Amino acid sequence: MQIFVDADACPVVGIVEKIAEKYNISTTLLCDTNHVLTSDYSEVIVVGAGADAVDYKLISICHKGDVVVSQDYGVAAMALGKGAYAIHQSGKWYTNENIDQLLMERHLNKKARRGSHKNHLKGPRKRTEDDDIRFAQSFEKLLRMIQNGR
C-alpha cells in the first residue's frame, strides 16, 4: 500500500505525512508547478501546470489497495474504479456506495452556479483544529482497517 496525495492547496499534507511515517507507509505528494512542495518524508512529483494534470498523473500511478487523499470527487471516483481507497480532506471516506451521489451533487451545484447571476458565492469556511483532528482520526482508522484486511 502507498499513499498518494493530490497536494495542490491540500491542508492536510502534514497530517498525512505524520501518520504515514508512524505506520511506515510510502507517501507521494503530487502538485503542479504553481504549488511546488518539499518534504522530508514523502516523494514529491511536480507535474506541469494544466487543467487536471495532477489528477491524471495521480490516477496513472495509483494501484489497487493504495490510498488517495483528494478533495476532488472525480479523482476519488477514478481511484475507486482502480480498487484504491479514497478519503477527502474532511475525513469523509469515498466509497462505491456514496460516490455517484457526490458526483451528482457536484454536477447539480455547478449547473446552479452557471444559471445564477450571482458570481459572489462564498468559498469554503475556514479550516479549524477540530477539522484537522477529525481528518487525522478518520485517516488513521482507514489505514488500520486496510492493514487488518477490513
TIGUKE-512953 format. One record per atom (N, C-alpha, C): residue in one letter; x negated, y, z negated. Coordinates in pm, whole numbers, padded with zeros to 5 digits, always signed. Layout:
AXYZ
...
***
This chain:
M-00084-00118+00000
M+00000+00000+00000
M-00088+00124+00000
Q-00047+00220+00082
Q-00111+00351+00084
Q-00003+00457+00067
I-00045+00575+00026
I+00048+00687+00014
I+00011+00790+00120
F+00112+00837+00191
F+00094+00942+00291
F+00181+01061+00252
V+00120+01179+00248
V+00193+01299+00207
V+00200+01398+00324
D+00322+01435+00358
D+00347+01544+00453
D+00317+01670+00373
A+00191+01713+00376
A+00140+01808+00277
A+00153+01954+00315
D+00208+01986+00431
D+00230+02127+00466
D+00324+02189+00364
A+00274+02282+00286
A+00353+02353+00185
A+00423+02259+00087
C+00360+02146+00056
C+00419+02049-00036
C+00378+02082-00180
P+00476+02106-00267
P+00442+02149-00403
P+00400+02037-00498
V+00404+01912-00454
V+00375+01801-00546
V+00245+01726-00513
V+00161+01784-00429
V+00037+01716-00390
V-00046+01678-00513
G-00062+01772-00606
G-00143+01745-00725
G-00086+01632-00809
I+00046+01628-00823
I+00112+01523-00900
I+00092+01388-00831
V+00111+01385-00699
V+00092+01261-00622
V-00049+01208-00642
E-00148+01296-00629
E-00287+01253-00642
E-00318+01200-00782
K-00269+01269-00882
K-00294+01227-01021
K-00238+01087-01047
I-00116+01062-01003
I-00052+00932-01024
I-00116+00826-00934
A-00148+00861-00810
A-00213+00766-00719
A-00347+00721-00775
E-00421+00816-00832
E-00551+00783-00890
E-00534+00690-01011
K-00432+00716-01091
K-00402+00631-01208
K-00379+00486-01165
Y-00310+00467-01051
Y-00278+00333-01001
Y-00379+00284-00897
N-00482+00366-00872
N-00587+00332-00776
N-00529+00302-00637
I-00444+00392-00589
I-00381+00376-00458
I-00439+00480-00363
S-00484+00433-00248
S-00539+00520-00145
S-00433+00620-00097
T-00473+00747-00087
T-00379+00853-00051
T-00434+00937+00063
T-00346+00971+00155
T-00382+01056+00268
T-00289+01175+00273
L-00347+01294+00279
L-00271+01418+00293
L-00278+01461+00439
L-00165+01490+00499
L-00163+01537+00636
L-00112+01680+00639
C-00183+01767+00708
C-00142+01906+00720
C-00183+01958+00858
D-00126+02071+00895
D-00167+02130+01023
D-00272+02238+00997
T-00320+02297+01104
T-00430+02394+01092
T-00389+02522+01019
N-00258+02541+00997
N-00212+02657+00921
N-00215+02634+00770
H-00233+02509+00727
H-00229+02474+00584
H-00348+02385+00548
V-00468+02422+00582
V-00582+02334+00558
V-00602+02312+00409
L-00613+02185+00371
L-00628+02145+00231
L-00764+02080+00209
T-00805+02076+00084
T-00921+01997+00045
T-00879+01912-00073
S-00947+01801-00093
S-00912+01712-00203
S-01034+01635-00249
D-01043+01616-00379
D-01149+01533-00435
D-01108+01386-00436
Y-00980+01357-00420
Y-00932+01218-00427
Y-00885+01165-00291
S-00805+01240-00222
S-00738+01192-00101
S-00819+01218+00025
E-00790+01135+00125
E-00838+01166+00260
E-00746+01276+00312
V-00804+01375+00381
V-00724+01482+00438
V-00735+01474+00590
I-00620+01469+00656
I-00616+01469+00802
I-00552+01600+00845
V-00626+01678+00922
V-00575+01805+00973
V-00535+01784+01119
V-00410+01816+01148
V-00354+01795+01281
V-00335+01932+01344
G-00353+01941+01473
G-00333+02068+01542
G-00195+02124+01515
A-00187+02256+01505
A-00058+02320+01479
A+00035+02295+01597
G+00155+02266+01568
G+00253+02240+01672
G+00376+02181+01606
A+00490+02207+01665
A+00614+02158+01606
A+00608+02008+01586
D+00622+01965+01464
D+00630+01824+01428
D+00501+01743+01449
A+00388+01808+01475
A+00262+01735+01499
A+00224+01651+01378
V+00236+01710+01258
V+00203+01637+01135
V+00298+01518+01118
D+00425+01541+01144
D+00525+01436+01127
D+00493+01315+01215
Y+00463+01340+01341
Y+00436+01230+01434
Y+00307+01157+01398
K+00206+01230+01354
K+00081+01167+01313
K+00104+01079+01191
L+00177+01131+01093
L+00205+01054+00972
L+00277+00924+01007
I+00380+00932+01087
I+00456+00813+01123
I+00371+00715+01203
S+00279+00766+01283
S+00196+00676+01365
S+00097+00596+01280
I+00062+00645+01160
I-00038+00575+01079
I+00019+00505+00956
C+00146+00528+00924
C+00202+00458+00807
C+00254+00321+00851
H+00257+00230+00755
H+00297+00092+00783
H+00399+00044+00681
K+00452-00073+00706
K+00547-00136+00615
K+00483-00145+00476
G+00560-00105+00374
G+00512-00113+00236
G+00439+00011+00187
D+00407+00103+00278
D+00343+00229+00237
D+00447+00322+00176
V+00400+00429+00114
V+00490+00529+00056
V+00467+00662+00126
V+00574+00725+00169
V+00568+00854+00237
V+00636+00958+00147
V+00565+01069+00124
V+00621+01180+00048
V+00648+01293+00147
S+00776+01327+00162
S+00813+01431+00259
S+00948+01491+00221
Q+00964+01620+00250
Q+01096+01681+00231
Q+01176+01675+00360
D+01117+01622+00466
D+01182+01617+00597
D+01260+01486+00612
Y+01392+01498+00626
Y+01477+01379+00638
Y+01444+01297+00762
G+01405+01365+00870
G+01370+01294+00993
G+01246+01208+00973
V+01146+01261+00907
V+01024+01184+00876
V+01061+01065+00787
A+01145+01091+00687
A+01187+00984+00597
A+01259+00873+00674
A+01346+00911+00766
A+01420+00812+00845
A+01325+00726+00928
M+01226+00790+00990
M+01129+00714+01071
M+01044+00623+00982
A+01007+00671+00863
A+00929+00589+00769
A+01010+00466+00727
L+01136+00489+00691
L+01222+00376+00654
L+01234+00276+00769
G+01242+00328+00889
G+01251+00243+01008
G+01129+00154+01026
K+01016+00198+00974
K+00893+00118+00982
K+00876+00027+00860
G+00972+00032+00768
G+00964-00052+00649
G+00883+00011+00537
A+00857+00141+00547
A+00787+00212+00440
A+00890+00264+00340
Y+00843+00308+00226
Y+00927+00372+00126
Y+00911+00523+00145
A+01014+00599+00110
A+01005+00744+00127
A+01068+00813+00007
I+01004+00922-00035
I+01051+00997-00151
I+01041+01147-00120
H+01143+01221-00163
H+01148+01366-00146
H+01072+01432-00260
Q+01027+01553-00242
Q+00953+01624-00347
Q+01040+01653-00469
S+01170+01632-00459
S+01259+01645-00575
S+01257+01519-00661
G+01204+01411-00603
G+01204+01282-00671
G+01311+01188-00618
K+01398+01239-00530
K+01503+01155-00473
K+01441+01053-00377
W+01480+00928-00393
W+01432+00824-00302
W+01520+00823-00179
Y+01458+00819-00063
Y+01532+00797+00061
Y+01551+00647+00074
T+01670+00605+00111
T+01696+00461+00128
T+01775+00440+00257
N+01782+00316+00300
N+01864+00286+00417
N+02011+00315+00389
E+02048+00318+00261
E+02187+00344+00224
E+02222+00493+00226
N+02122+00583+00205
N+02157+00726+00198
N+02104+00811+00314
I+02018+00756+00397
I+01952+00839+00499
I+02048+00890+00606
D+02145+00808+00647
D+02239+00854+00750
D+02320+00974+00700
Q+02365+00966+00575
Q+02442+01076+00516
Q+02357+01203+00510
L+02230+01190+00468
L+02141+01305+00458
L+02117+01368+00595
L+02096+01285+00696
L+02075+01337+00832
L+02200+01407+00884
M+02317+01353+00853
M+02443+01415+00898
M+02462+01550+00829
E+02434+01556+00699
E+02446+01684+00627
E+02350+01787+00685
R+02229+01743+00717
R+02131+01836+00776
R+02184+01890+00909
H+02238+01801+00990
H+02292+01840+01120
H+02407+01940+01104
L+02499+01910+01013
L+02614+01999+00994
L+02572+02134+00938
N+02475+02135+00848
N+02425+02262+00793
N+02357+02345+00901
K+02282+02279+00987
K+02215+02350+01096
K+02318+02412+01191
K+02422+02334+01220
K+02529+02381+01307
K+02599+02502+01244
A+02624+02496+01114
A+02689+02607+01043
A+02601+02732+01046
R+02471+02713+01030
R+02379+02829+01034
R+02380+02893+01172
R+02383+02809+01276
R+02385+02863+01412
R+02512+02942+01440
G+02623+02894+01385
G+02752+02958+01409
G+02773+03082+01325
S+02693+03099+01224
S+02710+03212+01133
S+02629+03331+01182
H+02684+03449+01162
H+02608+03569+01199
H+02526+03620+01082
K+02533+03547+00972
K+02453+03583+00855
K+02316+03518+00869
N+02217+03598+00888
N+02081+03544+00900
N+02002+03562+00771
H+02071+03596+00665
H+02002+03619+00538
H+02033+03508+00437
L+02031+03385+00484
L+02057+03272+00395
L+01945+03260+00293
K+01983+03223+00172
K+01885+03207+00066
K+01798+03086+00092
G+01672+03094+00051
G+01584+02979+00058
G+01606+02892-00064
P+01523+02790-00079
P+01538+02703-00197
P+01506+02780-00325
R+01564+02736-00436
R+01537+02803-00564
R+01393+02775-00605
K+01343+02858-00695
K+01205+02846-00742
K+01186+02712-00815
R+01077+02647-00785
R+01046+02518-00846
R+01011+02538-00994
T+01059+02448-01078
T+01035+02459-01222
T+00947+02343-01271
E+00902+02356-01394
E+00824+02248-01456
E+00910+02122-01468
D+01039+02138-01495
D+01130+02023-01502
D+01136+01950-01368
D+01132+02024-01258
D+01132+01962-01125
D+01007+01875-01110
D+00893+01926-01155
D+00768+01851-01146
D+00773+01724-01231
I+00828+01736-01351
I+00839+01620-01441
I+00931+01515-01379
R+01044+01561-01325
R+01140+01469-01261
R+01074+01397-01144
F+00999+01471-01060
F+00932+01408-00947
F+00830+01305-00996
A+00748+01343-01092
A+00642+01253-01142
A+00702+01123-01196
Q+00810+01133-01272
Q+00874+01013-01328
Q+00931+00925-01217
S+00997+00986-01122
S+01059+00911-01013
S+00952+00846-00924
F+00845+00920-00895
F+00737+00870-00809
F+00667+00752-00876
E+00639+00766-01004
E+00572+00657-01077
E+00663+00534-01085
K+00791+00555-01105
K+00887+00444-01110
K+00890+00371-00975
L+00887+00447-00865
L+00885+00388-00732
L+00759+00302-00712
L+00643+00355-00750
L+00518+00280-00733
L+00519+00152-00815
R+00568+00159-00940
R+00574+00039-01024
R+00668-00064-00964
M+00781-00017-00912
M+00877-00109-00851
M+00815-00181-00731
I+00744-00107-00648
I+00681-00167-00531
I+00573-00267-00575
Q+00490-00228-00671
Q+00383-00317-00716
Q+00437-00443-00781
N+00555-00435-00843
N+00614-00552-00907
N+00701-00632-00810
G+00693-00595-00682
G+00769-00669-00580
G+00919-00654-00594
R+00960-00536-00636
R+01101-00498-00656
R+01150-00559-00779
***
